[in-house]
Amino acid sequence: MDRLLVVAVMTAVIHLINTLIYGVRLSGVRTQRLATAFSLYNVIFLVASTANTVQAPLLSSLVEHAIIAGQAGAGSIVSAEQLVNHPAYRQQLHYLNDDMRLVIFAATVGTVFGAALLPAFVGLFTRAIMLFGEMGSVPRMILMLMFSPRRLFRLSRQLYLPRRSSVKTVVARRLGIPKGFLFSNIIVTGVYTIGVLSALYAGALFPDFRSTATLLSAVINGVATILAATVVEPTAAAITDQALRGDRSEEDVKQMALYLTVTRFIGTILAQAIFLPSAYVIKWVATLLA
């Protein structure tokens, strides 16, 4: 349970940070320093990358423990098919399914927290970009904030939750961004959320070739990567560039950030629905390769 809790917390943090990235474009437009905004965000993204590095082996160990417990409960069964269909092993698969769905739920929770912190993040990040312009160095900026309580206090005053009136204003505006772009973000988020989880669960469904099944997560994530690279990212970049040139208003970028956050949330809900079917697809492919 402790291991599962750590995985869930890390998953929530990863999705929180990935939600906050939608505010980076808005801060870049406000300051007219988009390249600096993304460069500074990479410092924050290191936290998500580190959490992801630790999360993967922890998730894998959950699956290994489930397989070992299932094999021990099934006794001396030689056939892999008999093993997977044994009541003791099926029970472990049921527990593992619940664990994986809890991790997916943690992704939803992280996205909700990211959405709640988005306005505060935009304010803080905008100030950080301007501060970086003064200091010219990330280490110097961090040290200055650590040893300057007054500046840190000023930054802390930027923290606030989304105002209902602001959200209503953005929602009331005519949708100025492509609907297909938003729909694609739902698919991308859903697939990315379950890519590794479904592959690991497929390994438990096909224990003799679980390494093959796990590595096939690239097949699932590849679909999301192609969609993100061809539809989501180029469209988001184009809208941001148009706002920087003055062809669009800042409100369009704000609207984009809001709707990307909403579609990301929907994507994590979709992940619950496609988790198990994706696992069986990966198992089927692994069976063909075995």
Order of alpha helices (4+ residues) and beta strands (2+ residues): alpha-alpha-alpha-alpha-alpha-alpha-alpha-alpha-alpha-alpha-alpha-alpha
